[in-house]
Amino acid sequence: MTAGDAFLERLDAVEARLAAAAEAESKPAALTDADPSTGERWDRGQVWAHLSEFIPYWIHQAEPLIKGQSSDEPLRFGRTRSDPERIGAIERDRREPVPQLWATTRGDIALLRAFLAGLSPDQWLAVGLHPARGAMSMAQITEEFLVGHLEQHADQLAALSPGPG
């Protein structure tokens, strides 16, 4: 199994978890656990707003990296948590209906699936330079900012639902 295959399997699993989370209710006034690095806590709307904005952002950031590099230096890519556009999108969309945000996210997951399935073995080795995390391979980018990130937010949404967990 290739790295791409493993990520695609995980993407299928997290898509099913997010679909269930979109149908679930949230505990009244529930907030996520505090982020270990910032202490920030989010409500359900903030999580869904972030889910609906980050997949296309990171695909767009990764595309130049997989096209090949004309120098020995990795291309710069990405943003940090303090990025005003990221913060603005979360604040703007946090009160949108979850079904609407889920529809956007589901479409973005389809784009992500196609993007990952289209990567060649050499493209998985592409490296970019993130402003806070330094040099990262495409596999690391997929883990930190795409598939692994979706899984983290699916965990948060599960914890916000009234059932066990």
Residue frames as a rotation matrix with the C-alpha (Angstrom) as fourth column:
MET 1
0.581 0.814 0.000 0.00
0.814 -0.581 0.000 0.00
0.000 0.000 -1.000 0.00
THR 2
-0.322 -0.685 0.653 1.36
0.656 -0.659 -0.368 3.40
0.683 0.310 0.661 -0.96
ALA 3
-0.869 -0.010 -0.495 1.23
0.389 -0.633 -0.670 6.53
-0.306 -0.774 0.554 1.19
GLY 4
-0.782 0.603 -0.158 -1.47
-0.593 -0.643 0.484 7.84
0.190 0.472 0.861 -1.11
ASP 5
-0.272 0.687 -0.674 -3.57
0.048 0.709 0.703 4.69
0.961 0.159 -0.226 -0.68
ALA 6
-0.494 0.034 -0.869 -3.30
0.841 0.269 -0.468 4.90
0.218 -0.962 -0.162 3.09
PHE 7
-0.929 0.164 -0.331 -4.35
-0.038 -0.933 -0.358 8.55
-0.368 -0.320 0.873 3.09
LEU 8
-0.604 0.745 -0.283 -7.28
-0.565 -0.150 0.812 7.76
0.562 0.650 0.511 0.80
GLU 9
-0.269 0.484 -0.833 -8.49
0.533 0.795 0.290 5.02
0.802 -0.366 -0.471 3.14
ARG 10
-0.660 -0.030 -0.751 -8.25
0.711 -0.348 -0.611 7.42
-0.243 -0.937 0.251 6.07
LEU 11
-0.929 0.332 -0.164 -10.06
-0.366 -0.893 0.264 10.08
-0.059 0.305 0.951 4.05
ASP 12
-0.382 0.822 -0.421 -12.95
-0.094 0.419 0.903 7.69
0.919 0.385 -0.083 3.40
ALA 13
-0.254 0.248 -0.935 -13.18
0.865 0.491 -0.105 6.90
0.433 -0.835 -0.339 7.11
VAL 14
-0.783 -0.062 -0.619 -13.08
0.438 -0.761 -0.479 10.51
-0.441 -0.646 0.623 8.25
GLU 15
-0.828 0.560 -0.022 -15.65
-0.386 -0.542 0.746 11.52
0.406 0.627 0.665 5.64
ALA 16
-0.142 0.792 -0.594 -18.07
0.357 0.601 0.715 8.99
0.923 -0.110 -0.368 7.16
ARG 17
-0.370 -0.054 -0.927 -17.34
0.928 -0.054 -0.368 10.32
-0.031 -0.997 0.070 10.65
LEU 18
-0.957 -0.001 -0.289 -17.96
0.009 -1.000 -0.027 13.90
-0.289 -0.028 0.957 9.53
ALA 19
-0.570 0.815 -0.106 -21.21
-0.181 0.001 0.984 12.90
0.801 0.580 0.147 7.83
ALA 20
-0.014 0.537 -0.844 -22.38
0.800 0.512 0.313 11.42
0.600 -0.670 -0.436 11.15
ALA 21
-0.612 -0.288 -0.737 -21.22
0.719 -0.591 -0.366 14.54
-0.330 -0.753 0.569 13.01
ALA 22
-0.952 0.285 0.116 -23.20
-0.176 -0.814 0.553 16.74
0.252 0.506 0.825 10.64
GLU 23
-0.145 0.943 -0.300 -26.36
0.063 0.311 0.948 14.82
0.987 0.119 -0.104 11.61
ALA 24
-0.197 0.006 -0.980 -25.62
0.909 0.375 -0.180 14.84
0.367 -0.927 -0.079 15.33
GLU 25
0.834 0.424 0.353 -26.76
0.199 -0.829 0.523 17.47
0.514 -0.366 -0.776 17.76
SER 26
-0.326 -0.928 0.181 -24.30
0.139 -0.237 -0.962 19.35
0.935 -0.288 0.206 19.89
LYS 27
-0.146 0.192 -0.970 -24.27
0.987 0.088 -0.131 19.59
0.060 -0.977 -0.203 23.65
PRO 28
0.822 0.478 0.309 -25.69
0.461 -0.878 0.131 23.00
0.334 0.034 -0.942 24.64
ALA 29
0.859 -0.480 0.179 -22.93
-0.509 -0.839 0.193 25.61
0.058 -0.256 -0.965 24.86
ALA 30
0.755 -0.597 0.271 -20.31
0.448 0.771 0.452 22.90
-0.479 -0.220 0.850 24.29
LEU 31
0.650 -0.670 -0.360 -16.75
-0.758 -0.611 -0.231 23.91
-0.065 0.422 -0.904 23.51
THR 32
0.616 -0.545 -0.568 -13.84
0.049 0.747 -0.664 21.83
0.786 0.381 0.487 22.28
ASP 33
0.634 -0.573 -0.519 -11.04
0.717 0.184 0.672 20.93
-0.290 -0.799 0.528 24.65
ALA 34
0.722 -0.425 -0.546 -8.40
-0.341 -0.905 0.253 23.61
-0.602 0.004 -0.799 24.83
ASP 35
0.832 -0.541 -0.125 -5.85
0.011 0.242 -0.970 23.55
0.555 0.806 0.208 22.04
PRO 36
0.633 -0.601 -0.488 -2.58
0.765 0.391 0.511 22.47
-0.116 -0.697 0.707 23.67
SER 37
-0.361 -0.893 0.268 -0.52
0.921 -0.387 -0.048 25.25
0.146 0.230 0.962 22.06
THR 38
-0.654 0.125 0.746 -2.96
0.109 -0.960 0.256 28.18
0.748 0.249 0.615 22.26
GLY 39
-0.898 0.397 -0.188 -5.55
0.223 0.044 -0.974 27.30
-0.378 -0.917 -0.128 24.89
GLU 40
-0.664 0.657 -0.356 -8.22
-0.747 -0.571 0.340 28.25
0.020 0.492 0.870 22.34
ARG 41
-0.674 0.580 0.458 -11.61
0.330 0.791 -0.515 26.52
-0.661 -0.196 -0.724 22.55
TRP 42
-0.894 0.351 -0.279 -14.16
-0.417 -0.421 0.805 26.44
0.165 0.836 0.523 19.74
ASP 43
-0.101 0.923 0.371 -17.88
-0.507 0.273 -0.818 25.88
-0.856 -0.271 0.440 19.48
ARG 44
0.032 0.202 0.979 -19.40
0.528 0.828 -0.188 23.53
-0.849 0.523 -0.080 16.88
GLY 45
0.917 0.397 0.046 -19.95
0.259 -0.502 -0.825 26.35
-0.305 0.768 -0.563 14.40
GLN 46
0.473 -0.822 -0.318 -16.30
-0.778 -0.559 0.287 27.38
-0.413 0.112 -0.904 14.51
VAL 47
-0.319 -0.571 0.756 -15.16
-0.134 0.817 0.561 23.82
-0.938 0.077 -0.338 13.86
TRP 48
0.290 0.514 0.807 -17.51
0.726 0.432 -0.535 23.46
-0.624 0.741 -0.248 10.89
ALA 49
0.942 0.023 -0.333 -16.54
-0.153 -0.858 -0.491 26.90
-0.297 0.514 -0.805 9.55
HIS 50
0.050 -0.997 -0.061 -12.87
-0.765 -0.078 0.639 25.90
-0.642 0.015 -0.767 9.65
LEU 51
-0.236 -0.081 0.968 -13.60
0.289 0.946 0.149 22.54
-0.928 0.315 -0.200 8.01
SER 52
0.627 0.618 0.474 -15.36
0.625 -0.036 -0.780 24.32
-0.466 0.785 -0.408 5.17
GLU 53
0.920 -0.266 -0.289 -12.43
-0.362 -0.861 -0.357 26.63
-0.154 0.433 -0.888 4.46
PHE 54
0.268 -0.955 0.131 -9.15
-0.633 -0.072 0.771 24.79
-0.727 -0.289 -0.623 4.90
ILE 55
0.275 -0.204 0.940 -9.19
0.449 0.892 0.062 21.97
-0.850 0.405 0.337 2.33
PRO 56
0.812 0.002 0.584 -9.15
0.569 -0.229 -0.790 24.16
0.132 0.973 -0.187 -0.81
TYR 57
0.828 -0.556 0.065 -6.63
-0.555 -0.801 0.223 26.47
-0.072 -0.221 -0.973 0.84
TRP 58
0.176 -0.828 0.532 -4.12
-0.460 0.409 0.788 23.67
-0.871 -0.383 -0.309 1.46
ILE 59
0.434 -0.015 0.901 -4.65
0.694 0.643 -0.323 22.03
-0.574 0.766 0.290 -1.93
HIS 60
0.951 -0.048 0.305 -3.96
0.173 -0.736 -0.654 25.39
0.256 0.675 -0.692 -3.56
GLN 61
0.613 -0.762 0.207 -0.83
-0.737 -0.458 0.497 25.77
-0.284 -0.457 -0.843 -1.42
ALA 62
0.172 -0.539 0.824 0.41
-0.068 0.828 0.556 22.27
-0.983 -0.152 0.106 -2.32
GLU 63
0.879 0.287 0.380 -0.09
0.309 0.262 -0.914 22.52
-0.362 0.921 0.142 -6.08
PRO 64
0.741 -0.653 -0.156 3.07
-0.605 -0.549 -0.577 24.57
0.291 0.522 -0.802 -6.81
LEU 65
0.098 -0.738 0.668 5.13
-0.831 0.308 0.463 22.19
-0.547 -0.601 -0.583 -4.69
ILE 66
0.214 0.043 0.976 4.23
0.127 0.989 -0.071 19.14
-0.968 0.139 0.207 -6.75
LYS 67
0.986 0.155 -0.058 4.94
-0.024 -0.210 -0.977 20.85
-0.164 0.965 -0.203 -10.07
GLY 68
0.406 -0.909 0.090 8.66
0.882 0.364 -0.300 20.61
0.240 0.201 0.950 -9.43
GLN 69
0.750 -0.234 -0.618 11.18
0.219 -0.794 0.567 23.05
-0.624 -0.561 -0.544 -8.17
SER 70
0.858 -0.422 0.292 13.51
0.206 -0.238 -0.949 25.11
0.470 0.875 -0.118 -10.31
SER 71
0.082 -0.858 0.507 16.05
-0.697 -0.413 -0.586 25.57
0.713 -0.305 -0.631 -7.51
ASP 72
-0.507 -0.365 -0.781 17.49
0.255 0.802 -0.541 23.61
0.823 -0.473 -0.313 -4.63
GLU 73
-0.962 0.177 0.207 15.49
-0.266 -0.451 -0.852 25.70
-0.057 -0.875 0.481 -2.15
PRO 74
-0.542 0.840 0.036 12.01
0.834 0.542 -0.102 24.47
-0.105 -0.025 -0.994 -1.17
LEU 75
-0.449 0.509 0.734 9.15
0.187 -0.750 0.634 26.74
0.873 0.423 0.242 -2.18
ARG 76
-0.972 0.210 0.104 7.47
-0.172 -0.335 -0.926 28.67
-0.160 -0.918 0.362 0.60
PHE 77
-0.420 0.892 -0.164 3.86
0.124 0.236 0.964 27.72
0.899 0.384 -0.210 1.29
GLY 78
-0.141 0.517 -0.844 1.14
0.857 0.490 0.157 27.98
0.495 -0.702 -0.512 3.90
ARG 79
0.090 0.295 0.951 -0.02
-0.332 -0.892 0.307 30.18
0.939 -0.344 0.018 6.71
THR 80
-0.929 -0.306 -0.210 -0.04
0.116 0.300 -0.947 30.23
0.353 -0.904 -0.244 10.47
ARG 81
-0.318 0.845 -0.430 -2.99
0.946 0.313 -0.086 30.13
0.062 -0.434 -0.899 12.86
SER 82
-0.230 0.186 -0.955 -2.93
0.441 -0.855 -0.273 33.90
-0.868 -0.484 0.115 13.11
ASP 83
-0.898 -0.103 0.428 -3.62
0.440 -0.248 0.863 34.40
0.017 0.963 0.268 9.39
PRO 84
-0.719 0.632 -0.289 -6.35
-0.387 -0.710 -0.589 37.07
-0.577 -0.311 0.755 9.12
GLU 85
-0.375 0.605 -0.702 -8.13
-0.826 0.126 0.550 35.35
0.421 0.786 0.452 6.21
ARG 86
-0.618 0.114 -0.778 -8.33
0.255 0.965 -0.062 32.08
0.744 -0.237 -0.625 8.17
ILE 87
-0.859 0.267 -0.437 -9.63
0.402 -0.177 -0.899 33.84
-0.317 -0.947 0.045 11.28
GLY 88
-0.668 0.605 -0.433 -12.05
-0.651 -0.757 -0.055 35.93
-0.361 0.245 0.900 9.21
ALA 89
-0.461 0.495 -0.736 -13.51
-0.505 0.536 0.677 32.90
0.729 0.684 0.003 7.40
ILE 90
-0.689 0.191 -0.699 -14.09
0.573 0.734 -0.364 31.06
0.444 -0.651 -0.616 10.67
GLU 91
-0.792 0.389 -0.471 -15.77
0.177 -0.591 -0.787 34.08
-0.584 -0.706 0.399 12.25
ARG 92
-0.651 0.533 -0.541 -17.82
-0.756 -0.526 0.391 34.86
-0.076 0.663 0.745 9.14
ASP 93
-0.297 0.508 -0.808 -19.17
-0.533 0.614 0.582 31.32
0.792 0.604 0.089 8.67
ARG 94
-0.975 -0.213 -0.060 -19.49
-0.079 0.591 -0.803 30.01
0.207 -0.778 -0.593 12.23
ARG 95
-0.527 0.844 0.099 -23.24
-0.348 -0.108 -0.931 30.75
-0.776 -0.525 0.351 12.34
GLU 96
-0.360 0.372 -0.855 -24.03
-0.891 0.133 0.433 29.22
0.275 0.918 0.284 8.95
PRO 97
0.657 0.665 0.356 -26.22
-0.733 0.673 0.096 26.10
-0.176 -0.324 0.930 9.10
VAL 98
-0.150 -0.746 0.649 -24.18
-0.494 0.625 0.605 22.93
-0.857 -0.229 -0.462 9.62
PRO 99
0.428 0.305 0.851 -25.82
0.477 0.724 -0.499 21.20
-0.768 0.619 0.164 6.61
GLN 100
0.994 -0.097 -0.049 -24.56
-0.098 -0.603 -0.792 24.02
0.048 0.792 -0.609 4.39
LEU 101
0.294 -0.946 0.134 -21.03
-0.931 -0.253 0.262 23.85
-0.214 -0.202 -0.956 5.83
TRP 102
-0.021 -0.248 0.968 -21.05
-0.144 0.959 0.243 20.05
-0.989 -0.134 -0.056 5.55
ALA 103
0.830 0.357 0.428 -22.11
0.360 0.243 -0.901 20.26
-0.425 0.902 0.073 1.89
THR 104
0.767 -0.625 -0.144 -19.14
-0.609 -0.639 -0.470 22.53
0.201 0.448 -0.871 1.20
THR 105
-0.009 -0.807 0.591 -16.79
-0.856 0.312 0.413 20.27
-0.517 -0.502 -0.693 3.17
ARG 106
0.334 0.207 0.919 -18.09
0.125 0.957 -0.261 17.13
-0.934 0.202 0.294 1.44
GLY 107
0.994 0.019 0.112 -17.41
0.114 -0.167 -0.979 18.72
0.000 0.986 -0.168 -1.96
ASP 108
0.475 -0.876 0.088 -13.94
-0.866 -0.483 -0.131 19.74
0.157 -0.015 -0.987 -0.82
ILE 109
0.066 -0.406 0.912 -13.25
-0.482 0.787 0.385 16.18
-0.874 -0.465 -0.144 0.37
ALA 110
0.768 0.237 0.595 -14.07
0.376 0.586 -0.718 14.98
-0.519 0.775 0.361 -3.15
LEU 111
0.858 -0.514 0.003 -11.54
-0.344 -0.579 -0.739 17.49
0.382 0.633 -0.673 -4.53
LEU 112
0.179 -0.811 0.556 -8.99
-0.942 0.022 0.334 16.31
-0.283 -0.584 -0.761 -1.97
ARG 113
0.408 0.030 0.912 -9.59
-0.027 0.999 -0.021 12.67
-0.912 -0.016 0.409 -2.91
ALA 114
0.945 -0.036 0.325 -8.94
0.327 0.101 -0.940 13.47
0.001 0.994 0.107 -6.59
PHE 115
0.640 -0.749 0.170 -5.86
-0.698 -0.660 -0.279 15.52
0.321 0.060 -0.945 -5.70
LEU 116
0.106 -0.612 0.784 -4.33
-0.781 0.437 0.446 12.77
-0.616 -0.659 -0.431 -3.55
ALA 117
0.572 0.175 0.801 -5.19
0.200 0.918 -0.343 10.01
-0.796 0.356 0.490 -6.03
GLY 118
0.976 -0.132 0.176 -3.42
0.144 -0.221 -0.965 11.96
0.166 0.966 -0.196 -8.77
LEU 119
0.559 -0.821 0.121 -0.09
-0.786 -0.478 0.392 12.34
-0.264 -0.314 -0.912 -6.98
SER 120
0.600 -0.481 -0.640 2.80
-0.183 0.696 -0.695 10.36
0.779 0.534 0.329 -8.45
PRO 121
0.659 -0.419 -0.624 5.39
0.741 0.503 0.445 8.70
0.128 -0.756 0.643 -6.16
ASP 122
-0.426 -0.867 0.260 7.82
0.807 -0.493 -0.325 11.54
0.410 0.072 0.909 -6.93
GLN 123
-0.131 0.449 0.884 5.24
-0.089 -0.893 0.440 14.17
0.987 -0.021 0.157 -6.07
TRP 124
0.838 0.407 -0.363 4.79
0.279 0.251 0.927 12.62
0.469 -0.878 0.096 -2.61
LEU 125
0.172 -0.879 -0.445 8.46
0.984 0.131 0.121 13.49
-0.048 -0.459 0.887 -2.03
ALA 126
0.040 -0.119 0.992 8.04
0.414 -0.902 -0.124 17.17
0.909 0.416 0.013 -2.91
VAL 127
-0.205 -0.218 -0.954 9.10
0.974 -0.141 -0.177 19.52
-0.096 -0.966 0.241 -0.12
GLY 128
0.327 0.316 0.891 7.81
0.355 -0.915 0.194 22.95
0.876 0.252 -0.411 0.81
LEU 129
-0.745 -0.619 -0.248 8.91
0.511 -0.292 -0.808 25.45
0.428 -0.729 0.534 3.44
HIS 130
0.375 0.922 -0.092 6.18
0.697 -0.215 0.684 26.33
0.611 -0.321 -0.724 5.94
PRO 131
0.158 -0.342 0.926 6.59
-0.236 -0.924 -0.301 29.62
0.959 -0.171 -0.226 7.88
ALA 132
0.395 0.025 0.918 6.30
-0.911 -0.115 0.395 27.95
0.115 -0.993 -0.023 11.31
ARG 133
0.813 0.043 0.581 7.06
-0.244 0.931 0.272 24.26
-0.529 -0.363 0.767 10.74
GLY 134
-0.183 -0.964 -0.192 9.95
-0.601 -0.045 0.798 24.50
-0.778 0.262 -0.571 8.30
ALA 135
-0.630 -0.154 -0.761 10.60
-0.753 0.360 0.550 21.96
0.189 0.920 -0.342 5.55
MET 136
-0.122 0.678 0.725 7.72
-0.455 0.611 -0.648 19.53
-0.882 -0.409 0.234 5.03
SER 137
-0.985 -0.132 0.108 7.19
0.015 0.562 0.827 16.73
-0.169 0.817 -0.552 2.52
MET 138
-0.482 0.859 -0.172 3.87
-0.609 -0.188 0.771 16.26
0.630 0.476 0.614 0.75
ALA 139
-0.138 0.407 -0.903 3.14
0.470 0.829 0.303 13.34
0.872 -0.383 -0.306 3.09
GLN 140
-0.710 -0.162 -0.686 3.74
0.699 -0.283 -0.656 15.60
-0.088 -0.945 0.314 6.10
ILE 141
-0.908 0.415 -0.054 1.57
-0.417 -0.890 0.184 18.34
0.029 0.190 0.981 4.59
THR 142
-0.263 0.838 -0.478 -1.22
-0.273 0.410 0.870 15.82
0.925 0.359 0.121 3.99
GLU 143
-0.248 0.114 -0.962 -0.95
0.790 0.599 -0.133 14.58
0.561 -0.793 -0.238 7.56
GLU 144
-0.758 -0.206 -0.618 -0.69
0.601 -0.589 -0.541 17.96
-0.253 -0.782 0.570 9.28
PHE 145
-0.807 0.328 -0.490 -2.99
-0.336 -0.939 -0.075 20.11
-0.485 0.104 0.868 7.17
LEU 146
-0.421 0.666 -0.616 -5.36
-0.785 0.072 0.615 17.82
0.454 0.743 0.493 5.30
VAL 147
0.069 0.530 -0.845 -6.29
-0.045 0.848 0.528 14.23
0.997 0.002 0.082 6.23
GLY 148
-0.503 -0.313 -0.806 -4.84
0.743 0.321 -0.588 14.28
0.442 -0.894 0.071 9.75
HIS 149
-0.987 0.148 0.067 -6.36
-0.163 -0.903 -0.398 17.69
0.002 -0.403 0.915 10.31
LEU 150
-0.207 0.953 -0.220 -9.79
-0.625 0.044 0.779 16.44
0.753 0.299 0.587 9.23
GLU 151
-0.025 0.141 -0.990 -9.42
0.454 0.883 0.115 13.57
0.890 -0.447 -0.086 11.71
GLN 152
-0.873 -0.340 -0.349 -8.58
0.464 -0.363 -0.808 15.97
0.148 -0.868 0.475 14.54
HIS 153
-0.777 0.619 0.110 -11.69
-0.625 -0.781 -0.018 18.02
0.075 -0.083 0.994 13.86
ALA 154
-0.009 0.755 -0.656 -13.86
-0.290 0.626 0.724 14.88
0.957 0.197 0.214 13.54
ASP 155
-0.432 -0.220 -0.875 -12.62
0.714 0.510 -0.480 13.96
0.551 -0.832 -0.063 17.04
GLN 156
-0.997 0.058 -0.041 -13.61
-0.024 -0.820 -0.573 17.42
-0.067 -0.570 0.819 18.30
LEU 157
-0.413 0.904 -0.111 -17.10
-0.773 -0.284 0.567 17.16
0.481 0.320 0.816 16.81
ALA 158
-0.057 0.358 -0.932 -17.59
0.212 0.916 0.339 13.69
0.976 -0.179 -0.128 18.30
ALA 159
-0.712 -0.289 -0.640 -16.68
0.668 0.004 -0.744 15.09
0.218 -0.957 0.190 21.72
LEU 160
-0.924 0.381 0.029 -19.22
-0.379 -0.906 -0.188 17.88
-0.045 -0.185 0.982 21.28
SER 161
-0.289 0.865 -0.409 -22.09
-0.358 0.299 0.885 15.49
0.888 0.402 0.223 20.62
PRO 162
0.166 0.446 0.879 -24.34
-0.955 -0.150 0.256 14.49
0.246 -0.882 0.401 23.53
GLY 163
0.866 0.186 -0.463 -23.53
-0.147 0.982 0.119 10.76
0.477 -0.035 0.878 23.26
PRO 164
0.774 -0.631 -0.049 -20.62
0.345 0.356 0.868 8.96
-0.530 -0.689 0.493 24.91
GLY 165
0.136 -0.827 0.546 -17.19
0.980 0.031 -0.198 10.33
0.147 0.562 0.814 24.09
